[in-house]
Amino acid sequence: MKKSLPVVDVVKDGIEVLKLNKVQMSHIAHDPKATVWAFGILGLPFVVNILLAMFQETTFMYLQVKFLLIPLVTMVGCIFLMSFVAQKVFHAKGDHMAFFRVIAYAGIVTWLSVIPFVLSLFGLGDVFRLFNLVNLVAGVWMLVVTYTFLIDYYKLNQQNAIITIVLGVVGASILQSVLGRALIGPFYKLMYL
């Protein structure tokens, strides 16, 4: 029997997490080796999109790098904030890194954010509007995974899971706004219209 490449297994695991497979979520949560892959899953679209953006004729490459970095940092911050809220506010027992691994694996859906940059190579579509749309849809599904995992892993009730997610989203919005203003400047808000 032929053994598949580790990256193929990681993609399959990420898809299982997106399908809300609680057994696979538990396996990833308890596998410290999955931490490196979790960071890779979140970082890959950033790196690929930067490389694809380099092929565009633009004098604003440094802004594109900053613009693409903001959702990545915000996503990681939001994941840890929700884990912190679950533990400190609702006294849930668990490990921040275990929580991070599972939600980061759900982030495999952000790999679709590469599509707008590929299309832009052919002059098709508004890159950043499509990029934002893909990230919005990905983020919503990641919240569904988060809700399921908060209830299953941290044993929160539905109300506390929803409160945790709402606080995470509010925190992420604040972090994104602060990063946008700090890294890009006052016109950052216009880039999301």
N, C-alpha and C positions, 0 to 999 in steps of 0.2 A: 504494500500500500504506500502510495506516495504522500509524503508529508507536505503540507502547504507552507508557504512562506509566513513568517510571523506577522507581517503587515496584513496579509489576507485574513489571518485569524483575528487580528485587531479590528479590521473593518467588519467582519462578521459579528464580533462581539458588540461593536458599536451599533450595528443594525438591530441586534437583539435587545439592546438597551432602549433603542427608539421604539421597538415593538412592546416595551414595558414588560419584558421577560424578567420577573423578579428573581429567578434562580441565577440568571446570568448577572444581574445587578449585584447580587450577594457575592458571587464569585469574584467579580471585579473589585468590589469594596474590600474584600479580604486578601487581595493579591498585591502586596507591595511592589512587585515588579511591574504592575500595570501603571504605576505613577509616571514613569518615563514616557510610556505610550500616551497617557492622558495629556501631558504637556505637548507631546508631538501632535496629537489630534487637534488641539487648539492652535498650535503654532504654525502648522503646515499651510493653512489657507493664507495666513499673513505673509509668509515667505513667498509662496507661489504668486500671490497677487502683487507683491512688490516687484518680483522678477518680470511679471507680465506688464506691469505699469512702466517699467523701464523701456519697453519697446514703443511706448506712445511718445509722440513728439510733444514734449511739454517742458516748460522751464520751471514748473512747480513740483518737481519730484520730491523735494524735501517736505512739502505740504502733504503730498500723497502718502508718504511714509508715516507721517504723524497722524493723518486722517485714518489710516488703516490700523494704526497701533491703538487708537482710542477704544474701539469695540473689544479688542483682545484684552486689554488691561481691565476694562469695565466688566467683562464677563468673568474673569478670574476673581476680581474683587467681589462681585455679586455672589459667586458660589461660596466663597469663604464667609461673607457676611451672613448668608442664610444659614450656614452651618453654625456660626457663632450665635445667631439669634435662637436657633433651635436648642442649643446647649445651655446658653446663659439665661435666656428669658423663660424657656419652657422646661428647663432642667432635663433635657433629653441626654441619654448616654450614647456616645458614639465617638468616632474619630473624624477630625476635619479632613484628613487626607483620604480616608475611605469615601467620604461624601464627595470630595473633589473628583476622585477617580471616576465615579459613576456618572456624575453630571458632565464631566469633561468628555467621557465616551459618548454621551448624548450629543456633544458638540460636533460629532462627525458630520452632522447635517450641515454645519457651516462650510463644509468643503464645497457645497454648491455655490458659495460666494465667488468661486473662481470663474464661473460661467460669465458674469458680466465683463470681466477683464479679457477673457478669450474673445467674446463678441466684439469688444472694443478694438481688438487688433484688426478687425474687418470693417470697422467704422459703423458697427451696428449698436444701437441702443445708447442710453445715457448711463454710463458706467456707475456713477455713484448713486443714482436713484435706484437702479436695479440692484446694486450691492446692498443698499439699505433695505429694500424690500425682501431680499433673500435673508438677510440677517434678522429682520423682524419676524418672518415666518419661522426661521430656525429657533429664534429666541422663545417664541410662543410654545413650540413643541418641547423645547428644553424645560420650560416651566411645567409642562404636563408631566414630564419625566421626574422633575424635582418634586412635584406634589406627591406622586406615587411613591417616590423613594423616601420622602419625609415621613410618610405614614408607615411604610414598611420597615425602614431602617431605624429611624429615630423613635418610632412608635408614637408619633404625634396624632392627636385626633384631627378630624377634618378642619375644624375651625382654627386650631393652632397652626396647621400646615398652611392654610390660606393666609393667616396673619404673617407667618414667616416669609412667604413668597411676596406679599405686598410690601413688607419692610425691605426685602431684598431688591425689589424693583425700584422702590423710592430711593434707596441707597445707590443703586446703579445709575439712576437718572441724575442724581446729584454728582456722583463721581464722573460720569460722562460729561456733564456740563462744565465741571471744574477743569477736567483734562482738556476739553475742547477749547475753552477760553485760554488756558495756560499754554497749550501747544500750538494752537492755530490762530487764536485771537478773537476779536469781537464778531467777526463775520462767520464764525463756526456754525451758529444756528441756521444761517442761510443755506448751508451745504446739505441740510436735511430736508429742505423743502422740495 
